[in-house]
Amino acid sequence: MIWKCSVCGYMHRGEEAPDQCPKCGAPKEKYAALSQEDAKKVSDSDRTNDIHMEIIELSMKIAQLAEEGIDIDLDPSCVDAFKKAKDEVWVIKQRNKAELAGHMSRGKW
């Protein structure tokens, strides 16, 4: 069963809600059990959310590497390739962040 804190949105898995929310400290009474359908959404989206977060993390690393390459300034074509990589990774990062935001707005987190 999945329980949701009505104060902060924290999700808890277990047979019953926790005595106190580990995020905001709200009492057990502030928790509500998710419907079976909503609990399935949360469970099914758990792995894809992790994948989106990992892609975001990797895109940040690529942006840092591209910035380092730009700073080295070996030659114009090399700098241009790093600038393009940095621009492209921004799109990848934002697309995945938008998808995560969409998941959250539809209760899939």
C-alpha positions in Angstrom: 0.0 0.0 0.0 1.2 3.5 -0.7 0.3 6.4 1.6 0.6 10.1 0.7 1.2 13.0 3.2 -1.4 15.7 2.5 1.0 18.3 3.9 4.1 17.8 1.8 3.3 15.0 -0.7 5.8 12.5 0.7 5.0 8.9 -0.4 5.3 6.0 2.1 5.1 2.3 1.3 3.8 0.0 4.0 0.7 -1.6 5.6 -0.1 1.6 7.4 1.0 5.3 7.3 4.0 6.2 9.5 3.4 7.8 12.9 5.1 10.9 11.6 6.1 12.1 8.1 9.8 11.7 7.7 9.9 14.8 5.5 7.7 17.4 7.2 6.9 15.9 10.6 3.1 15.8 10.0 1.2 13.3 12.1 -0.2 10.0 10.8 -3.6 11.5 10.4 -2.4 13.7 7.6 -1.8 10.6 5.4 -4.2 9.1 2.9 -4.0 5.7 1.2 -3.7 6.0 -2.6 -6.2 4.2 -4.7 -5.0 1.0 -6.3 -4.9 2.9 -9.7 -2.8 5.8 -8.3 -0.5 3.4 -6.4 0.1 1.5 -9.7 1.0 4.8 -11.4 3.5 5.5 -8.7 5.0 2.0 -8.8 5.2 1.8 -12.6 6.8 5.2 -13.0 9.4 4.7 -10.3 12.1 3.3 -12.6 11.4 5.7 -15.5 11.7 8.6 -13.1 15.1 7.3 -12.0 16.2 7.0 -15.7 15.1 10.6 -16.4 17.1 11.8 -13.3 20.2 9.8 -14.5 20.0 11.4 -17.9 19.8 14.8 -16.3 22.8 14.0 -14.2 24.8 12.8 -17.3 23.8 15.8 -19.3 25.2 18.0 -16.5 28.5 16.1 -16.7 28.6 16.5 -20.5 28.0 20.2 -20.1 30.9 20.5 -17.7 33.2 18.6 -20.1 32.1 20.7 -23.0 32.8 23.9 -21.0 36.3 22.5 -20.2 36.9 21.9 -23.9 35.7 25.4 -24.7 38.1 26.8 -22.1 41.1 24.9 -23.5 40.3 26.6 -26.8 42.5 24.3 -29.0 41.1 25.5 -32.3 37.9 27.0 -33.7 36.4 23.7 -35.0 37.1 22.0 -31.7 35.5 24.8 -29.7 32.6 24.8 -32.1 32.0 21.1 -31.4 32.1 21.7 -27.7 29.6 24.6 -28.0 27.2 22.5 -30.0 27.5 19.6 -27.5 26.7 22.1 -24.7 23.7 23.4 -26.6 22.4 19.9 -27.5 22.8 18.6 -23.9 20.7 21.6 -22.6 17.8 20.4 -24.8 18.2 16.8 -23.5 18.3 18.0 -19.9 15.3 20.3 -20.3 13.2 17.7 -22.1 13.8 15.2 -19.3 13.1 17.8 -16.6 9.8 18.6 -18.4 8.9 14.9 -18.5 9.5 14.6 -14.8 7.4 17.6 -14.1 4.6 16.1 -16.2 4.9 12.8 -14.2 4.5 14.8 -11.0 1.5 16.7 -12.2 -0.2 13.4 -13.1 0.7 11.7 -9.8 3.4 9.5 -11.2 6.3 10.0 -8.8 
